[in-house]
Amino acid sequence: MAKRLFEVPGYQILEWIGEGAFGTVYRARQCSTNRHVAIKMLRTPPDDSQWARRIARFHRETGLCAKLRHPYIVQLVDAGIGEADQPYAVFEYIDGETLQQHLKRCGPLQVDALKTVMGQVLEALAYAHQEGITHRDLKPGNIMVTTVHGQTFAKVLDFGTGGYLPESKDFLDDLTLASEVLGTPSYAAPEQLRGAPPNTKSDIYAWGLVCLECLTGATVMTGTSMAEIIHRQLLADAIALPVEIANHPIGALLRRALAKSPRDRAGDASRLLSEYRAICFDELAGKARAGGGESLVAANKSTEGFQVEKRLVTVLCYSLGIGSHDDSAADLDILACWQRSHRRLCADVASGHGGFQAGNLGDFQMFYFGYPQSSDFDARLAARAALNLAEAIGRRSAHNASPSCLEFRAGIHSGFVLIDCGEMPSGATSHLALRLAASA
């Protein structure tokens, strides 16, 4: 079925290009200059109650893009209101393909193209950070690759999920809206998935994952479900590198960019760019090819001298979602207080039944029963904790006037995990518990 083409004053819409979660993109001709542009039109949501929030997010995106003027960042040309009061933004049109499309079509980048493209992306991030802006959704699908007179260029797209850095004067005004967006789990830093404020280190982590994908041709963080991908990101285990990359200077740089803990991760994109440009990539030619991701397991990690324990545990994963029919800023603050209060209640109940808190992810919380100490009653305690959680939440809601509606869901799974030298348990058991809670 043909896509309907909208009318935009001053532009001739030529064709539909694609669409994202909230907008539709068209190729158009600017009548005054005769040049081609890309027009992003905000799409009407199925629920009218979401419209005001989408408009606010759209205007925020155009505001971010208007502040960024860099050769490796797609430029905002114009913005306005089209038919049916739909906001639109006009960007320069890039005649090329996304890095995601290029990797799928051609496999890993050649080393000369790799150094150019990822260097330009890092330069774009360094500039944005200096302007007080972070991207927060850097991935191959948001990087355009184009060739002009035989030279390859990169253009970073879609700062719509970006945010202002804490040191920026616009940070406080932007905080509530910015905190709603998590980015793409396969490229999001662990602290970003936990809802931390925007920071430069999250962008550098995503850049490291994209760079490694360009080297190997394989996405680094994959899984059979979104929950499994998120869990892999949250694990403390270091991201292993193929041997050819690990023994090359780029390996040392990537290890600093991909450190799971922000304390250990590089945070200055400008300094990282200088180090990146000084690296000689010639020795990598032909070594890191498609399929190289297979060697990502256990690279650079020796298990000699470490005792790995296999233990049966029960994992309880639950979420407490809070919603409201009123989206006013005041009510959002009230809801945030309610959510914190209920989360503390839930954590106290689960801990009181012997659960060990493994971590948080948005509305989800995870507890291990049988770690660090095990007993014959771990599974029973986990089940009793889940029942008492639901009862406690219902009791509190009945006795307190709440402006919100609560959605409680839980998943429990028992299985074996591996405990390596006192580290957090790893294995599929926690993945399954998270998946059960998400689909409950």
N, C-alpha and C positions, 0 to 999 in steps of 0.2 A: 504494500500500500504506500503511495507517495506521501511524503511528509508535507504538511501544510507550511507554506512560506509566509512569514509575518511581514507586515509593512513597517518600515522604520524610516522616519523622515530623513532625507538626505542620503539614503543608501538604497541600492538596488540589490535585493537578496537574490543570490544566484543558485545556491544549492545547500542542502542540509549536509553537515559534516558529521555530527555525532551528538551524544548527550551524556550527561553525568547524573549524579544523584538529584540535583536541583535545577539544572539548566540545560538548554539545548543550544548547540553551536551551529552557525551558518557561515558559509563563505559569501561575501557580499562585495559590491563595488561602491566606493565612496564617490558620489557624484561630483563633488567639488574638485577632487584631485585625480579621479579616474583610477586610483590604485585599489588593489584588492585588500580586504580586511576580513577579520573573523569577528562575528557578532555573537555574543553570549546573551541569550534571552532567559530570564528567570521563568521557570515552568510553574504553572499553577498547581498547588498541592491538592490532593483529593479531599483533605480536611481543611476547611476555611480557617479554622483556629490556628493553623500553622503559618498562615500567610504573612502576618505581621513579623513573625520571627524570621521567616525566610527573607523578607525585604531588608530587615536590619542586617542580616548576615551578608546579603548581596552588596548593600551599600558599604559595609565594612570591608569587603573584598576590594571594591573599586577604590576605596580610600587608601588601602594598603598599596595597591598597584600604582596609584597616582604618585606615591612618594618614591617609587623605585625607577630610576633612569640608568640603565646599564646595558651594554651591548649583548650580554648573555642572559638577560631577563626579558621576556616578551613584554612589549610596551603597550600601555593603555593609551588609546587614541581619543576616545570620546565616551560619553555615557549619557543616558537620558531615560525617558519614559515612552514606551511604545503604545500600541493599541491595547485596549482593555487594562490600562494602567500597569502594564508589565514593565519593570525596569530592564534595561539592557546595558551592556558594556561592549565597547568596540576595541579590539586589540589588533596589533599588526598581524598580518597573515604570514605564516611560516610555510613555505613550500618544501615539505619534507615528510618525515615520518617520526613517530616517537621512538625513543631508545628501546622501549619494550617491543615495538614492532620490528625494529632492526635486529635485535638479539634473537627474536623468534625466527626471522627470515634468514639471517646470516650466521648465527652462532656468536661466539666470543669476538670482541673487537680486536682488530689488529693492534699491535702495541703502539704504533704511531697515532692511530685514531684514539686509542685508549688514553694516552697521555694528554692529547689535545682536549677531548670531550670532557673527561673527568676533571682536568685542570680548570677548564672554563666553568664548569658547574661549581667547583670549589671557590673560584673567584667570585661568582655570582652570590654565593652564600656569604662570603667574607664582606662583600659590599652591603648586602641586606642587613647583616648583623651590625655593621657600623652605623646603619640608619635606624637601628633599634628594632628591627623586624626579623622574625624567625619564620621559616617556611612551614615546618611541622608535618608536611606530607610529601617529602621528596621521595620519588620512586621513578623507575624507568618510564612509566606512563605519563609522567609530568615533565619529561625532558624531550624536547624536539631536537632532532638531528637533521641538519641541512647541509648541502654542499654548494658553495659559490666559487666559481672559477677554479674548481679542483681542490678547494680547501674546505675542510669539515668544520662546522660550527655547531655549538649547542645553545639552546634557549630554554631556560627554566620557566615552566608554566605554573599557573594555578596557585597563587598565594591566598586563595580563598579560605583555606583552613589555617592560615598563618596567624601569628599573634605578635603583640608588642612585647619586647623584652622587659623584665622588671625594672631596669634602669631607665626605660623610656618614659617620657612624660605622659604618654597616652596609655600606659599599662593599666592603671586603675580603672579607667573608663571602659577598657576593653576586656577586663578580666572575666566577667560573668559570661559573656558570649563566647569568648575564646575557649573557656574551659569545657564547653560542650563537645568539642571536636577532638578526637583521639588520633586521627590519621589512619594510615593503612597498617594493620597489625604486622604484616611481613617485613615492614621497614621501620616500624615505630620503636623507639628506645624504651627500655623497661620502665623508666620513671615517667615517660609520657603515657604509657598504658595505665599507670597507676594514678594518673590525673594531676601530675605535677605541673606547675606553671611553665610556660614556654621558656626554653633556654637554648643557647647556641650549641651545647653538647648533644642535644637530641638531633639536631640537623646533621652534625658531624657523624653521628652513629649511622643515620640513614645513608649519608654519602658513602661511608665505608662499606655498607651492605651492597649498594649499587655498584661501587667500584669492583668489589669481589665478584659480583654477578657478571660484570663486563669481562673479567679475566677468565672466568670458568664457563660462562654461558648458562649457568644453572642458578635459579633462585636459591638463596642461602637458607632462608627460613620458610620451610614448607611443612605441610601436615595434611592429614586426612580431613581435618575440620578447622574452623576458625579458632575454636577453643584450644586445639592442640598447638597451633601456631603461636597463640598468645602465651601458652604455658612455656613453650620453648624460649620465647623472648624473656620471660620472667625468671627462668632458671639462672642460677649464678654461674653455671659452666661457661668458660670462655669459648668464643667461637673459634673453632679449629680451622687452620688454613692448609690447603694442599702443600705438599712438601716443596714443590718448585717455587711456590710463592713465599712460603715460610722462610726459606733460605735466601731470599732476595731482599734488598733494602725496602722494597714496597711492603714486605711482610711486617717489618718492624713498625712502619707507619700505620698499617691497617690494624695491628694489634692495639695501638694507642687509640685509634678512632673507634674501635669496636669493643672497648672495655665495657662490660656490663654495668659496673659501678661508675656513676658520674665522677666520683672522686679520682678515679684512675684514668679517666678519658680525656683526650685532648679537647680543649675548649676554645682555642683561638684559631679560627679558620684562616686568617691571614698568615700566621706563623706556619700552620700546616701546609698552606699553599707554597710557601717558600721552600719548605723541605721537599714537597712533592716535585716541584720543578727541578730540584737538584738531582733527582734520581735518574739513573741511566736505565732505561727499559729494554735495551737491546737484547740482554741475555734472556729475557722472558719469551722472545719470539718462538712460537711453535710449542712451548712447554705447557702453558695453561690453556687447554682446549676444552671444547664441549665435552661434558662427562667428567670433567675434573672435579665436579662437586662430589663425586663418589669418594674421593680421598679426604673429604672434609671430616670424616669420622676419625677420632683418636689421633689426629695430626698434632705433633708437638707436645703430646702429653704422655709421660711415662708412668706406668702403674707400679713400677718396681718399688718395693718398700711400703706400698699402701695396702691396707687391708680393706677389701670390699665385702660388706655384709649384705646378705639377701634376707629380707624380713617381710613378714606378712603384716600389713597395716590396713586400717579402714580410713578412708578419706571422706569427710563430710564437706561438701561445697554448697553454699547457699547464697541467695541474693535477696536483697531487700530494696525493691524499687519504689520510689515515691513520686506520684504524679499529682497534678492539680489542674483544674479547669481554668485557673487564672494565671496568666504568664507575666504579671506585673513584677517589676524589680523587687518591690517590697516583699511580695509573696515568695519570690525565689529565695530571699534571705531567710524567711521563716521556714521554708521547706528544707533548706540546707541545715538549719539547726535541728529540725525534727529528724532528718536523716542521720546526723551525727549521734543524736541521742539514742535512736533505735539501734544504730550499729554498735554503740558501746554496750547496750543491753544484750544484744545477740552475742557479742564477744565474751561478755561475762558469763552468760549461760553455757556457751560451748566450752569455755575454759573450766568452768565449774564441774563439768562432766569428764574432765581429764583430757580435753582436746588441746593440741599444740597448734597455735596459729602460724600457718605457713606463709600467708600473705594476702593482699587485697588486690582486686582488679575491678575498678569501677564499682558497681553494686555488688560484686561477688566477693565472698570471703571463703577461705579454705582452712580447714583444720585437720590435722593428722591425729588419729587415735592408734596408739601403739608405737609412737615415736615422741620423745627419745626413749621412754620406758614402755615396755609391752606388758600385757596381761592377757588372761583368758577371756576377758569381758570387753575387749576393745570394740568389737562390732556392735555389741548390745548397748554400750555407752554412747556410741555414735548415733544409733537409732533413737535412743532415749533423748539425746540432746536435740535432735531434729524435731521431735514431737514437742518437747518443752519450749523450743524456740517459737514454734507456731502458736503455742498456747500463751506464752508471755507477750508476744506481739499483739495477739487478739485482746488480751486482758488490758494492756496499756491503752490500746486504741479505744476500747469501750469506756474507760474511765477518764480519758482526756479528750477535750475538744480539739480535733486535728483538722487542719485545712486541707489535708491530703488524703489520698487513697493509697493503701499499701498493697504491694504485690510481693508475696513471699514464695520462694520456690527453692527446693533443695534436691540435691542428688547425693547418694551414698554408694560407694563402691569399695569392696575389699579385694586386695590383691598384693602381689609381691612388689617390693621396691628394692633398689640398690642404694646402700648408704656407703659413700666413699669417704673414708677418713674424717668422719664427723660432719660432712656436708649435708645439705638438705636432701631428703630422699628423691630419687629420680626414677622414671619409668612411666608406663602407660596408665597406671592406676589413677593417678591424679588427673590425667587427661580425661579418662572416662567419667570420673566424678564431676568434673567441670562440664562435660558434654551433657550428662544427665540433668544437671541443674539448669543448664541453658534451655533444654527442651522440655522441662517439667511443666 
